[in-house]
Amino acid sequence: MRTITALAFVVIISLVLFSGCAQTNLESSKDHTARIKRNMQKDCRNIAEDWDRFWMADTPSRTTPNVMD
């Protein structure tokens, strides 16, 4: 019984390791640099959009005198 359990365990572990579940995706230095650059560009765009949205939502207070009259 122990040998069957041990054999089943070894078979399951070997299937997991050799089927690709335990493999890592390695990326080259060039790909890594490109990914980091894309992320930084996206972050800078988001910062600019958030800043613009902040100033667009900044409405005057009701207590501000109306100078348009």
N, C-alpha and C positions, 0 to 999 in steps of 0.2 A: 504494500500500500504506500509506504514511504517512497519507494523508488518511482512509482507511477506519479505521485504528487511532485516529486523532485523533477522528473522528466517533463511533466506538464509545465512546471514553472520555468525550466530552462527553455522550452519551446516558445512559451509566451514572451519571455524576455528577448530571445533571439529574433522573434518576429517584430517586436517593437523596435529593436535597434536596427535591424536591416531593412525595415519597410520605409524608413525615412522619418519616422516620428522623432528620433533622437538626433537627426542631422541638423546642423546649424547652417543658416544662410550667411555665407561670407561675402562681403562686398569689397570691391577694390577701393583703394584710397581715392581714386578719381570719383567713383560713385558716391562714396561717403561725403566728399567735399561738395559735390553737386547737391546732394540731399540737404546738407546743412545750409547751403546757400539759398536753396528754394524755401526752406523753413524760415530763414531770417528775412527774406523778401516778403513772405506772407505776413510775418509778424509786423514788419514796418508798415505794410499796407493797412493792416488792422489797426495799428496805433493811429495812423493818419485818419482813418475813417471814424474811429472812436472820438478823436479830438474834434473833427468836424461836426459830428453828431452832438457833442457836448455844447459847442457854441451855437448850433442851430436851435437847440432846446432851451437856451438861456433866454427866457422872455423877461421883459421888464416887470417890475413889481407893480401892484395896483396903486401903491402910494407914490409912485414916480409921477411927477407933474407931466401933463400932456403938453408937449411943446409944439404939436402939430396944429393947434388952434390959431 
